[in-house]
Amino acid sequence: MFGGDYGPYMLERFTTVDAATLDLQYLLSTWNPYTVVRMRTVLRIRR
């Protein structure tokens, strides 16, 4: 059975920005199995 993800909650304390990188950290709930996971997304900033 497919279990989607929902309810992201940003962790501002662990989110950082430097000259060219945005590092986002957040909690995310999953439905199947029902649990909470800590996620990280790193984005490169272009100018």
Phi and psi in radians as a Rosetta constraint file:
Dihedral C 1 N 2 CA 2 C 2 CIRCULARHARMONIC -1.198 0.35
Dihedral N 2 CA 2 C 2 N 3 CIRCULARHARMONIC 2.381 0.35
Dihedral C 2 N 3 CA 3 C 3 CIRCULARHARMONIC -2.176 0.35
Dihedral N 3 CA 3 C 3 N 4 CIRCULARHARMONIC 1.997 0.35
Dihedral C 3 N 4 CA 4 C 4 CIRCULARHARMONIC -1.372 0.35
Dihedral N 4 CA 4 C 4 N 5 CIRCULARHARMONIC 3.008 0.35
Dihedral C 4 N 5 CA 5 C 5 CIRCULARHARMONIC -1.951 0.35
Dihedral N 5 CA 5 C 5 N 6 CIRCULARHARMONIC 2.633 0.35
Dihedral C 5 N 6 CA 6 C 6 CIRCULARHARMONIC -2.834 0.35
Dihedral N 6 CA 6 C 6 N 7 CIRCULARHARMONIC 2.936 0.35
Dihedral C 6 N 7 CA 7 C 7 CIRCULARHARMONIC 1.168 0.35
Dihedral N 7 CA 7 C 7 N 8 CIRCULARHARMONIC 0.837 0.35
Dihedral C 7 N 8 CA 8 C 8 CIRCULARHARMONIC -1.130 0.35
Dihedral N 8 CA 8 C 8 N 9 CIRCULARHARMONIC 2.460 0.35
Dihedral C 8 N 9 CA 9 C 9 CIRCULARHARMONIC -2.276 0.35
Dihedral N 9 CA 9 C 9 N 10 CIRCULARHARMONIC 1.985 0.35
Dihedral C 9 N 10 CA 10 C 10 CIRCULARHARMONIC -1.151 0.35
Dihedral N 10 CA 10 C 10 N 11 CIRCULARHARMONIC 2.430 0.35
Dihedral C 10 N 11 CA 11 C 11 CIRCULARHARMONIC -1.843 0.35
Dihedral N 11 CA 11 C 11 N 12 CIRCULARHARMONIC 1.448 0.35
Dihedral C 11 N 12 CA 12 C 12 CIRCULARHARMONIC -1.009 0.35
Dihedral N 12 CA 12 C 12 N 13 CIRCULARHARMONIC -0.571 0.35
Dihedral C 12 N 13 CA 13 C 13 CIRCULARHARMONIC -1.036 0.35
Dihedral N 13 CA 13 C 13 N 14 CIRCULARHARMONIC -0.552 0.35
Dihedral C 13 N 14 CA 14 C 14 CIRCULARHARMONIC -1.843 0.35
Dihedral N 14 CA 14 C 14 N 15 CIRCULARHARMONIC 0.034 0.35
Dihedral C 14 N 15 CA 15 C 15 CIRCULARHARMONIC -1.518 0.35
Dihedral N 15 CA 15 C 15 N 16 CIRCULARHARMONIC 2.260 0.35
Dihedral C 15 N 16 CA 16 C 16 CIRCULARHARMONIC -2.269 0.35
Dihedral N 16 CA 16 C 16 N 17 CIRCULARHARMONIC 2.727 0.35
Dihedral C 16 N 17 CA 17 C 17 CIRCULARHARMONIC -2.344 0.35
Dihedral N 17 CA 17 C 17 N 18 CIRCULARHARMONIC 2.301 0.35
Dihedral C 17 N 18 CA 18 C 18 CIRCULARHARMONIC -2.161 0.35
Dihedral N 18 CA 18 C 18 N 19 CIRCULARHARMONIC -2.853 0.35
Dihedral C 18 N 19 CA 19 C 19 CIRCULARHARMONIC -0.976 0.35
Dihedral N 19 CA 19 C 19 N 20 CIRCULARHARMONIC -0.650 0.35
Dihedral C 19 N 20 CA 20 C 20 CIRCULARHARMONIC -2.356 0.35
Dihedral N 20 CA 20 C 20 N 21 CIRCULARHARMONIC 0.150 0.35
Dihedral C 20 N 21 CA 21 C 21 CIRCULARHARMONIC -2.398 0.35
Dihedral N 21 CA 21 C 21 N 22 CIRCULARHARMONIC 2.352 0.35
Dihedral C 21 N 22 CA 22 C 22 CIRCULARHARMONIC -1.944 0.35
Dihedral N 22 CA 22 C 22 N 23 CIRCULARHARMONIC 2.093 0.35
Dihedral C 22 N 23 CA 23 C 23 CIRCULARHARMONIC -1.927 0.35
Dihedral N 23 CA 23 C 23 N 24 CIRCULARHARMONIC 1.828 0.35
Dihedral C 23 N 24 CA 24 C 24 CIRCULARHARMONIC -1.680 0.35
Dihedral N 24 CA 24 C 24 N 25 CIRCULARHARMONIC 2.362 0.35
Dihedral C 24 N 25 CA 25 C 25 CIRCULARHARMONIC -2.219 0.35
Dihedral N 25 CA 25 C 25 N 26 CIRCULARHARMONIC 2.357 0.35
Dihedral C 25 N 26 CA 26 C 26 CIRCULARHARMONIC -2.700 0.35
Dihedral N 26 CA 26 C 26 N 27 CIRCULARHARMONIC 2.824 0.35
Dihedral C 26 N 27 CA 27 C 27 CIRCULARHARMONIC -1.727 0.35
Dihedral N 27 CA 27 C 27 N 28 CIRCULARHARMONIC 2.560 0.35
Dihedral C 27 N 28 CA 28 C 28 CIRCULARHARMONIC -2.494 0.35
Dihedral N 28 CA 28 C 28 N 29 CIRCULARHARMONIC 2.356 0.35
Dihedral C 28 N 29 CA 29 C 29 CIRCULARHARMONIC -1.601 0.35
Dihedral N 29 CA 29 C 29 N 30 CIRCULARHARMONIC 2.553 0.35
Dihedral C 29 N 30 CA 30 C 30 CIRCULARHARMONIC -2.067 0.35
Dihedral N 30 CA 30 C 30 N 31 CIRCULARHARMONIC 2.674 0.35
Dihedral C 30 N 31 CA 31 C 31 CIRCULARHARMONIC -1.595 0.35
Dihedral N 31 CA 31 C 31 N 32 CIRCULARHARMONIC -0.682 0.35
Dihedral C 31 N 32 CA 32 C 32 CIRCULARHARMONIC -2.405 0.35
Dihedral N 32 CA 32 C 32 N 33 CIRCULARHARMONIC 1.715 0.35
Dihedral C 32 N 33 CA 33 C 33 CIRCULARHARMONIC -1.397 0.35
Dihedral N 33 CA 33 C 33 N 34 CIRCULARHARMONIC 2.685 0.35
Dihedral C 33 N 34 CA 34 C 34 CIRCULARHARMONIC -1.319 0.35
Dihedral N 34 CA 34 C 34 N 35 CIRCULARHARMONIC 1.951 0.35
Dihedral C 34 N 35 CA 35 C 35 CIRCULARHARMONIC -2.814 0.35
Dihedral N 35 CA 35 C 35 N 36 CIRCULARHARMONIC 3.008 0.35
Dihedral C 35 N 36 CA 36 C 36 CIRCULARHARMONIC -2.026 0.35
Dihedral N 36 CA 36 C 36 N 37 CIRCULARHARMONIC 2.346 0.35
Dihedral C 36 N 37 CA 37 C 37 CIRCULARHARMONIC -2.188 0.35
Dihedral N 37 CA 37 C 37 N 38 CIRCULARHARMONIC 2.614 0.35
Dihedral C 37 N 38 CA 38 C 38 CIRCULARHARMONIC -1.631 0.35
Dihedral N 38 CA 38 C 38 N 39 CIRCULARHARMONIC 2.219 0.35
Dihedral C 38 N 39 CA 39 C 39 CIRCULARHARMONIC -2.035 0.35
Dihedral N 39 CA 39 C 39 N 40 CIRCULARHARMONIC 2.758 0.35
Dihedral C 39 N 40 CA 40 C 40 CIRCULARHARMONIC -2.445 0.35
Dihedral N 40 CA 40 C 40 N 41 CIRCULARHARMONIC 2.332 0.35
Dihedral C 40 N 41 CA 41 C 41 CIRCULARHARMONIC -2.248 0.35
Dihedral N 41 CA 41 C 41 N 42 CIRCULARHARMONIC 2.238 0.35
Dihedral C 41 N 42 CA 42 C 42 CIRCULARHARMONIC -1.947 0.35
Dihedral N 42 CA 42 C 42 N 43 CIRCULARHARMONIC 2.170 0.35
Dihedral C 42 N 43 CA 43 C 43 CIRCULARHARMONIC -2.058 0.35
Dihedral N 43 CA 43 C 43 N 44 CIRCULARHARMONIC 2.398 0.35
Dihedral C 43 N 44 CA 44 C 44 CIRCULARHARMONIC -1.583 0.35
Dihedral N 44 CA 44 C 44 N 45 CIRCULARHARMONIC 2.328 0.35
Dihedral C 44 N 45 CA 45 C 45 CIRCULARHARMONIC -1.653 0.35
Dihedral N 45 CA 45 C 45 N 46 CIRCULARHARMONIC 2.131 0.35
Dihedral C 45 N 46 CA 46 C 46 CIRCULARHARMONIC -1.796 0.35
Dihedral N 46 CA 46 C 46 N 47 CIRCULARHARMONIC 2.511 0.35
